[in-house]
Amino acid sequence: MTGRQDRFDLSGRVALVTGAAGGVGRVTVRRLAASGAAVAVTDVEEKGAQDLAAEITADGGRAIGLRLDVTSADSVSEGFASAERQLGGPVDVLVNNAIVACPVPPRFHEAPESLWDTDLDVIVKGAVRCAQTALPAMMARGDGVIVNVVSVNAVAFFGHPSYSAAKAAIVSLTRSLAVEYGGYGIRANAVSPGTIRTPAWDEQIAKNPATFDALKQWYPLGRIGEPDDVAASICFLASDSAAWISGSVLTVDGALTAGNAVMARSVEGS
């Protein structure tokens, strides 16, 4: 990374991030807090969420850590209520970031139905549960932002069909929310990352330490993404700097999906 410390003014906002204890979520809540937001750090791993919130508070930010299981409507409802009670107001900014950490999946024809059930429940229905919970208060005050974290897997095949299908569904959901609730002053957008250097890759890296070196050849910018690349984009979309952006998918992938540079070089050399 270049060390840039761009900041967007989110003073007075209450933000809730799901799957926030690690990876992209961890960096996102730090950026949101540094930009002035009061942040609910939520994760199914309660201790991780609380430890991160304590770190943010120690650094001068305002944050609370909560256990929130996006597969449970009761847990989502309780999490939002706790955030409102402890942070002094309803959620202004919702970041749907929770995913399922799983090993390399089997091929499509070998994948059990349970794998599909898990990916769809966490990624799709989890985002739906959180959005449905956040929207009434946003509608009442005529303002609010929903940012969904999707993936380049939503637009092209890079493996993992159930995860890809779930992320594609979130792209459609994002557009639906933007259109249906735009009249209430609510914006909905998505960020679509490519390969990001997060702990989700630890198992694969342990098996093959050269994984990222092999992958970066496909990225025209010549490197793997960092969590801060995605977090900065989320903060931009959450801020008034993106006040007239809604229903969009911001691709954060080092130009991966813009074209195939490796193939292009092969053609030019033939």
ZICOR-V119099 format. One record per residue. N is the residue number from 1. RES is the residue in three letters. SS is DSSP state (H for helix, E for strand, L for the rest). PHI is phi in degrees with one decimal (NA if undefined). BURIAL is # if it has 16 or more other C-alpha atoms within 10 Angstrom, else .. Layout:
{{N;RES;SS;PHI;BURIAL} {N;RES;SS;PHI;BURIAL}}
This chain:
{{1;MET;L;NA;.} {2;THR;L;-87.1;.} {3;GLY;L;86.0;.} {4;ARG;L;-60.9;.} {5;GLN;L;-125.6;.} {6;ASP;L;-60.7;.} {7;ARG;L;-131.9;.} {8;PHE;L;-114.0;#} {9;ASP;L;-79.5;#} {10;LEU;L;-119.4;#} {11;SER;L;-57.9;.} {12;GLY;L;83.6;.} {13;ARG;L;-93.0;#} {14;VAL;E;-108.0;#} {15;ALA;E;-116.7;#} {16;LEU;E;-127.2;#} {17;VAL;E;-119.0;#} {18;THR;L;-90.5;#} {19;GLY;L;56.8;#} {20;ALA;L;-96.1;#} {21;ALA;L;-78.0;#} {22;GLY;L;-150.0;#} {23;GLY;H;59.3;#} {24;VAL;H;-60.8;#} {25;GLY;H;-59.6;#} {26;ARG;H;-60.6;#} {27;VAL;H;-71.6;#} {28;THR;H;-62.4;#} {29;VAL;H;-65.9;#} {30;ARG;H;-64.5;#} {31;ARG;H;-66.8;#} {32;LEU;H;-60.4;#} {33;ALA;H;-65.8;#} {34;ALA;H;-66.2;#} {35;SER;L;-89.9;#} {36;GLY;L;106.7;#} {37;ALA;L;-77.8;#} {38;ALA;E;-87.8;#} {39;VAL;E;-118.3;#} {40;ALA;E;-93.2;#} {41;VAL;E;-87.9;#} {42;THR;E;-117.6;#} {43;ASP;E;-164.4;#} {44;VAL;L;-67.8;#} {45;GLU;L;-92.5;#} {46;GLU;H;-61.3;#} {47;LYS;H;-63.1;.} {48;GLY;H;-61.1;#} {49;ALA;H;-65.4;#} {50;GLN;H;-69.1;#} {51;ASP;H;-64.0;.} {52;LEU;H;-67.2;#} {53;ALA;H;-60.1;#} {54;ALA;H;-64.8;#} {55;GLU;H;-63.1;.} {56;ILE;H;-64.2;#} {57;THR;H;-63.0;.} {58;ALA;H;-64.0;.} {59;ASP;L;-86.4;.} {60;GLY;L;101.6;.} {61;GLY;L;-90.6;#} {62;ARG;E;-122.6;#} {63;ALA;E;-155.6;#} {64;ILE;E;-129.9;#} {65;GLY;E;-108.0;#} {66;LEU;E;-133.9;#} {67;ARG;E;-79.8;#} {68;LEU;L;-142.7;#} {69;ASP;L;-102.6;#} {70;VAL;L;-67.7;#} {71;THR;L;-84.6;#} {72;SER;L;-119.7;.} {73;ALA;H;-61.3;#} {74;ASP;H;-65.0;.} {75;SER;H;-64.6;#} {76;VAL;H;-63.3;#} {77;SER;H;-59.9;#} {78;GLU;H;-65.3;.} {79;GLY;H;-63.6;#} {80;PHE;H;-65.7;#} {81;ALA;H;-63.9;#} {82;SER;H;-64.9;#} {83;ALA;H;-61.8;#} {84;GLU;H;-63.3;#} {85;ARG;H;-67.3;.} {86;GLN;H;-84.6;.} {87;LEU;H;-103.4;#} {88;GLY;L;87.4;.} {89;GLY;L;178.0;.} {90;PRO;L;-68.8;#} {91;VAL;L;-69.6;#} {92;ASP;L;-92.0;#} {93;VAL;E;-127.9;#} {94;LEU;E;-110.1;#} {95;VAL;E;-114.8;#} {96;ASN;E;-85.7;#} {97;ASN;L;-123.0;#} {98;ALA;L;-65.0;#} {99;ILE;L;-137.2;#} {100;VAL;L;-105.8;.} {101;ALA;L;-86.0;.} {102;CYS;L;-142.2;.} {103;PRO;L;-67.9;.} {104;VAL;L;-54.2;.} {105;PRO;L;-75.0;.} {106;PRO;L;-70.4;.} {107;ARG;L;-63.4;.} {108;PHE;H;-50.5;.} {109;HIS;H;-73.6;.} {110;GLU;H;-105.4;.} {111;ALA;L;-73.8;.} {112;PRO;L;-72.6;.} {113;GLU;H;-60.5;.} {114;SER;H;-62.1;.} {115;LEU;H;-64.9;.} {116;TRP;H;-63.7;.} {117;ASP;H;-58.0;.} {118;THR;H;-67.3;#} {119;ASP;H;-62.0;#} {120;LEU;H;-69.6;#} {121;ASP;H;-68.5;#} {122;VAL;H;-74.0;#} {123;ILE;H;-77.6;#} {124;VAL;H;-84.8;#} {125;LYS;H;-66.8;#} {126;GLY;H;-62.5;#} {127;ALA;H;-65.5;#} {128;VAL;H;-63.1;#} {129;ARG;H;-58.7;#} {130;CYS;H;-68.7;#} {131;ALA;H;-64.3;#} {132;GLN;H;-62.1;.} {133;THR;H;-75.1;#} {134;ALA;H;-77.7;#} {135;LEU;H;-63.4;#} {136;PRO;H;-54.3;.} {137;ALA;H;-68.0;.} {138;MET;H;-62.4;#} {139;MET;H;-62.7;#} {140;ALA;H;-63.7;.} {141;ARG;H;-101.9;.} {142;GLY;L;69.8;.} {143;ASP;L;-165.5;#} {144;GLY;E;159.3;#} {145;VAL;E;-135.3;#} {146;ILE;E;-120.1;#} {147;VAL;E;-120.0;#} {148;ASN;E;-102.9;#} {149;VAL;E;-91.6;#} {150;VAL;L;-108.1;#} {151;SER;L;-172.8;#} {152;VAL;H;-61.9;#} {153;ASN;H;-62.7;#} {154;ALA;H;-74.1;#} {155;VAL;L;-118.8;.} {156;ALA;L;-154.4;.} {157;PHE;L;-86.4;.} {158;PHE;L;-127.8;.} {159;GLY;L;99.5;.} {160;HIS;L;59.1;.} {161;PRO;H;-58.3;#} {162;SER;H;-68.6;#} {163;TYR;H;-62.9;#} {164;SER;H;-63.0;#} {165;ALA;H;-63.6;#} {166;ALA;H;-64.3;#} {167;LYS;H;-67.3;#} {168;ALA;H;-63.3;#} {169;ALA;H;-62.2;#} {170;ILE;H;-69.3;#} {171;VAL;H;-60.0;#} {172;SER;H;-64.0;.} {173;LEU;H;-59.3;#} {174;THR;H;-56.5;#} {175;ARG;H;-66.6;#} {176;SER;H;-60.9;.} {177;LEU;H;-63.7;#} {178;ALA;H;-61.0;#} {179;VAL;H;-76.5;.} {180;GLU;H;-68.9;.} {181;TYR;H;-113.4;#} {182;GLY;H;-59.5;#} {183;GLY;H;-64.9;.} {184;TYR;H;-94.9;#} {185;GLY;L;81.0;.} {186;ILE;E;-98.7;#} {187;ARG;E;-107.5;#} {188;ALA;E;-133.7;#} {189;ASN;E;-140.1;#} {190;ALA;E;-133.6;#} {191;VAL;E;-114.0;#} {192;SER;E;-122.5;#} {193;PRO;E;-80.5;#} {194;GLY;L;-90.2;#} {195;THR;L;-67.8;#} {196;ILE;E;-120.5;#} {197;ARG;L;-75.6;#} {198;THR;L;-129.4;.} {199;PRO;H;-60.7;.} {200;ALA;H;-60.7;.} {201;TRP;H;-91.8;#} {202;ASP;H;-57.3;.} {203;GLU;H;-63.5;.} {204;GLN;H;-66.2;.} {205;ILE;H;-65.0;.} {206;ALA;H;-62.8;.} {207;LYS;H;-77.0;.} {208;ASN;L;-142.2;.} {209;PRO;L;-60.0;.} {210;ALA;L;-91.1;.} {211;THR;H;-54.5;.} {212;PHE;H;-65.8;#} {213;ASP;H;-62.4;.} {214;ALA;H;-70.7;.} {215;LEU;H;-74.8;.} {216;LYS;H;-66.4;#} {217;GLN;H;-63.7;.} {218;TRP;H;-85.4;#} {219;TYR;L;-100.4;#} {220;PRO;L;-55.6;#} {221;LEU;L;-78.5;.} {222;GLY;L;77.6;.} {223;ARG;L;-152.7;#} {224;ILE;L;-80.9;#} {225;GLY;E;-72.3;#} {226;GLU;L;-112.6;#} {227;PRO;H;-52.5;#} {228;ASP;H;-66.0;#} {229;ASP;H;-61.0;#} {230;VAL;H;-77.9;#} {231;ALA;H;-59.8;#} {232;ALA;H;-62.6;#} {233;SER;H;-67.8;#} {234;ILE;H;-62.8;#} {235;CYS;H;-63.3;#} {236;PHE;H;-59.6;#} {237;LEU;H;-65.5;#} {238;ALA;H;-76.5;#} {239;SER;L;-93.4;#} {240;ASP;H;-70.3;.} {241;SER;H;-64.3;.} {242;ALA;H;-110.4;.} {243;ALA;L;-60.9;.} {244;TRP;L;-115.0;.} {245;ILE;L;-112.6;.} {246;SER;L;-154.2;#} {247;GLY;L;77.4;#} {248;SER;L;-104.7;#} {249;VAL;E;-117.6;#} {250;LEU;E;-89.4;#} {251;THR;E;-82.7;#} {252;VAL;E;-123.7;#} {253;ASP;L;-140.6;#} {254;GLY;L;58.1;#} {255;ALA;L;74.9;#} {256;LEU;H;-54.1;#} {257;THR;H;-86.9;#} {258;ALA;H;-76.1;.} {259;GLY;L;166.5;.} {260;ASN;L;-108.4;.} {261;ALA;H;-66.1;.} {262;VAL;H;-64.2;.} {263;MET;H;-64.3;.} {264;ALA;H;-59.7;.} {265;ARG;H;-64.5;.} {266;SER;H;-65.4;.} {267;VAL;H;-66.3;.} {268;GLU;H;-63.7;.} {269;GLY;H;-87.2;.} {270;SER;L;-87.0;.}}
